[in-house]
């Protein structure tokens, strides 16, 4: 049978009936590929799919609380018995060895915490009297007390905590997590940031959830507690939903054409 003879006896209704299984299978394959459920999909070339880990992944989500300005760890869960002995005395020279801080070296005095510490749970984890409720969950927590720093200023210290370095331009913890775990949805952000206030952010603020040198798709999406939840999503005054939809679609098409021309990965995150 020639192609012309086949077309002569094949009408549209029969094609849709006979081709349903094939079309459905192709659609299902595409949907499964988007979720990373197709064999052989490793996430290469797709920023939303998870990477193949060095070890079997156990974590599916990460919640990180960055409580800047909260009480010192010395008053909460890091007892220093030696400081109690040196309270109101000059800082010993051995404590200052290798410290590059002329202010502290000029005449610092030891100040011990006024809080009282006690052990909790079968593990014997120590908490101060300021954390009575958290202390009740001692056996469910993992406390890391081995972290040290030589950064005394607040902003560089926050960068060090969130990005691993006191310098600007490096990916944040959330960016690395979304890079490794991927996203469950292509239409929702994998990394969101909940701020406790909506006043203008400080210089270091957005740098705590930046993507650094990774693709912009890994940058944290900041939600505000007041006003517009996410900036620049609502239509400007006087712009209808239909007009905005057409404009966004046009910009997306222009970005696709530019991406095809330049192969710049940053364009794909817009």
C-alpha angles and dihedrals in degrees: 000000000000125000090251092054091049092052090048093060098034113087126186096257093053091047092054091047096048096038098049095096093049094047092046092050092051091049092048091050090053093049093048091048091055089056093046092244098124117099113256096025108129101167095252110152093010116089093197098058120084120253123239104264126222087235133021108285117239101173119079099173137018127208113191122186113203101190100183112186095025125131118295119267086239088067096043119033111344110079118195109193091180090062090057089059093048097043112148092002127116114273108264115250090239089063091054098047109127093004114137098203116110093187094061093039091053094073116318121175125209116247116189123204118265091215125107119232129207137171122256138191129007089296092059094229113179123235132168124241088260092073106050095144098044089048089063089067096049094126091054095053136081111213119198113199099162098085116113136173140186092208112105101172120091102232097046088044092056091048090051091051096047102031104023093243135065090228126092124247103051126117117263125235092259092051091054092047093051089045091055102036098035123207133293090216135037090206099051129059118259093208121044130176124210112200122199094222138025102217116121109294120247121249092270096042104094090035088069091067100029126133092223110189093348122095115289089244088077095057115115118255108227119220116201125217093218136036120359106010094216118021121240096013099101118081115258117252111284095017116117123219092246093051091048091049092052092046093050091047090051093050090048091053091049090050091051091052091047091048091052090051101044104022088220107162092205089069091061091062094059 
